[in-house]
Amino acid sequence: MVRPNRRAVGGVAAFAVVTGAMLAFAPQSQAAKVSAHMKCTFTDQVIIDAMGKKSVEGDMDFTVTSTKTSAKPGDSVRITIDPGPSPAQSPLAAPVKITPTVVFAATHGGGTANITAVGAERSMEVPAMVPIDLAAFDANIAVPSGAKGTLKLAPKSLSLKLGIANIGSFVIPCESTKAADAALSLTIPAASTTTGGSTNTGGSTNSGGGTNTGGSTNTGGSTSSGSATSSGSTSTTGTAGGELPKTGPLDDALSMGLLGGTVGLLGIGGVLMATRRVRGSRNA
């Protein structure tokens, strides 16, 4: 019996953990299937004559999917719409080009709006006198600028633009006769606001000959405006906060001169005393 390699087992376990984590954090798509009672009205006389009526109506399903569960006002959200068989029918069997447009009735915490989703043109074979069953299509929708809370989209209308070779193009508009349930919901994050701030007023006063007003001017021999320009002498009378007076190069030179003079005087005194002792010993 062959025992499994420990590295292989460890690799499989690690792959399983990583895959599980990726699935856990991947965007979760949401889908809802709702039914709307649609009434399709024919405006082209050729279709009216072929259908023998000016309108048809019936229930129609809409399944809307999105990989997003939330969006901000003004965002563009990609959705997939899968409409069921439409009450609208083609008077003849033919290859057609269809461009679908779905209008959603949008409601949110800030009010209502109509959101339009337009699909790309596609070619398909349409049988005669059979409800048109359009394949799923992708479209972008724009989140209203004033949306807040939860944005809910319910199908309101479906428009099919049909183009038939050698005949022409015409539009079949279909409207929902009553409000449908929401087919898609998006959460609108609350806008974050930051208030408050910090304000420093007043100034500081340094005793001992120096006054600081508003943190910008020192008096008593030194003046500074806006921390950029200085006038007057380079020393400040008095001390602030226990700071020792500063010395400059002139003070160092003066100290060295005094020290040198003192050493010189001591040397001269020592020579004089030694001379007196020598003379005293000779006289004795």
N, C-alpha and C positions, 0 to 999 in steps of 0.2 A: 504494500500500500504506500503510495507516495504522499508524503506530508506537504501541505501547502507552505510555500516560502513565507517567512514572517514579513519580509519587505513587501511582498505582493499583497498579503492580507492588510498590512498597514496602509498601502497605497489605495486599495479599494475602500477602506474605511474613511480615509481622508477625502477621497473623491465623493463619497456619499455625504459626508458632512458639508463639504463645499457646495455641492449641488443643492442640498436642503436649504442652506443659508441663502443661496441665490434665488431659489423659489420663494423663500419666505419674504425677502426684501424686494422682489420684482414687483413692478406696478400691477395691481390687480384690476383686471377689466371688469366692468359692470355691464349688465345687459338686462333689459326689461322688455317684455312683449306685451303690447297693449292693442286693444281693438278700437277702431273709430268707425262711426257710420258716415260714409262718404257719399256725396252726391256729385256726379260728374255731368257737366252741362256741355253739350255740343254747340259750337258756334259756327262751324263750317256746314254749309247747306248740303254738300256732297255726303258728309257723314250722316246728317239728319235724314236725308232721303234713304241712305243705305240701312240705317238703324231703324227707320220708321218711327223715331221718337227724338225728342230734343234733349233728353237727359236719362240717366240711369243712376241707381243708387244701391248701396249695399254695405255690409261690414267689410272692413279691410284691416289686416294686422300690420303693425309696425314694430320691428325689433331694432333698438338703438344700442350700440356698444361704444364704449370709450375706455381707453387705458388710463384715463385720469379720473380721479375722484374729487379733485378740488381744482379751482382756478381763480385767478385774480381778475378784477374788473379790467376790461380791455384786452384780455388774453385771447389768443386764437386756439381753439381746441379742435383736434382731429377726431371725428366720429365716423362710425360705420352704420349705415341705415340699410336694413333689409326689409323692404316692403313686401307684403303678401300680394296675392292676386287682386288686381284692381277691378272695380265694377266697370271701368272703361274697357271697350273692346274695339278691335280693328274690323272695319267692314269687309276687308279682304285679306287673304294670306299673302304676305310679301316680306322681303327683307327690308327692315327699316332701321333708321338711326334714331335713337331716343336720347333725349337729355332730360333727366329728372330734376325737379326742384321741390323741396319740402320746406314748408313754413311751420315753425313751432311757435305755439303760444307759450311764452316764458313768464314765469312768476317768481318773485323773490321778495326778500324783506323790504326792498325799497320801492316795489311797484310791479308793473307788467311791461312786456315788450314783445315784439315779433322778431324772431330770429330765423334767418333764411339759410338753408343749406343747399348748394347747387352741386350736382354730380357731373362727372365728365360724360361727354357723348359716347355712346357705345352702339355697336351694331348687333342686331338680333333678328331671328326669324319669328314673325308674329303670325299665329294661325288666325283664320277668319272666325269671327263671332265667338271668340273665347276670351275670358278675362285676361288682360295683359299682366303677366307675372314677371316683374322686373327683378333682375339679380341684385344682390347687395352691392352697394357702392359707397365710396368714401367721400367725405366733404369736410370743409372747415366751417366752424361757427365762431362768431365773435361774442364774447361775454359782454353784456351791457356795462357801460362805464359806471353806472350807479348801482350795480348789483351788490347785494349784501345778504348775509344769511345763507339760505339754501336756494340755488337756482334750479327750478324744475321745468322740464321741456315736455310739452304735450303736442302731438301732431295736430295741426290745424288745417293744412291744405296740401295737396299734391298736384303738381302740374307736369304733364308729359308733353314734351315737344317732339313730334314725330316727323321724320322726313322720309318720304317714299319716292323712289326714283320714277321719273316720267309723270309723276302726279303733283308733287310739290310738298310743302310742309304745312302742318297745322298744329294747334295746341289744344289739348284736352285738359281743362281745369276741373279739379275735384275739391270740394269743400266739405269739412266736417259739419254735420248738422247739429251737433251738440258737443260740449266740452269733453275731451277725452282725458284719460288718466295720464300721468306723467310717465314718459318712456325713458327719461334720463334725469338724474339729479346730480348736481355738482355743489360742493361746499365752497363758499366764498369766505376765506380767512378774514377775521376782523382786522381792520387797519390799526397798527400800533402807533401810539402817540406818546411823546416825551415832553413833559412840562417841567417848569421850575428852572432854577439856575443859581448862580452865586454872585453876590454883589458885595464889594468891599468899599466902605465909605470911611470918611475921616482921614486921619493922618497920624503921625507919630512925632513925639518931641524928645530930643536929646538934650539933657541938662549939661551944664558945664560949658556954656558958651556956644552950643550948637542947637539949632532948631530945625526939624524936618517937617515941612508942611505938605501933606498929600503925598509924601514919599518922594519928593522931587527936589527940594531946596534945602541946603544946609547953610546956616548963617554963622557968624563968628569967625570971619576970615576966609571962608570957603563957600562958594555958591555953585550949585549944579542945577541946570535946567533941563528937564526931559532926559536926564541921565546921559546926555550927549555932549554938552558944552560946559566947561569949567572956567571960572574967572577968579582973580584975586590971588592970594598967596597959596602956597602948597601945604601949609600946616593948618591944623584945626585946634583951636584952644579948647582945653578941657578934654576929658576922655569919656567915651560912651561905652557902657557895658563892660568896664574894667579893662579896656584895651590900652596897652602901654604906648606912650608917644614914640613915633618912628624917628630914627636917625638917618641922616644922609651922608654922602661922601665927605662933605665939609666937616661934619662932626668927627669923622674918623681921622682926617688930616690934623685937626686941632688936637685931638687926643694924642696922636703919635708925636706931634711937636712938643707937647708938654712933657711926655714921657722921655723924649730924647734930651730935652733941656735938663730935666731932673737928673738923668744919668750923667750928663756932662758936668753938672755942678758937683755931684758926689765924687766924680773922678778928680776934679781939680782940688777938692777939699782933701782927698786922700794923699795927693802929691805934696800939698803944702805941709800936712802933718808929718809925712815921711821926711821931708827936707829939714824940718825943725829938729826932728830927733837926731838926724845925722850931724847937724851943726852942734847940737848940745853935747853929743858924745865926743866930738873933736875938741871942744873947748874944755871939757873935763880932763 
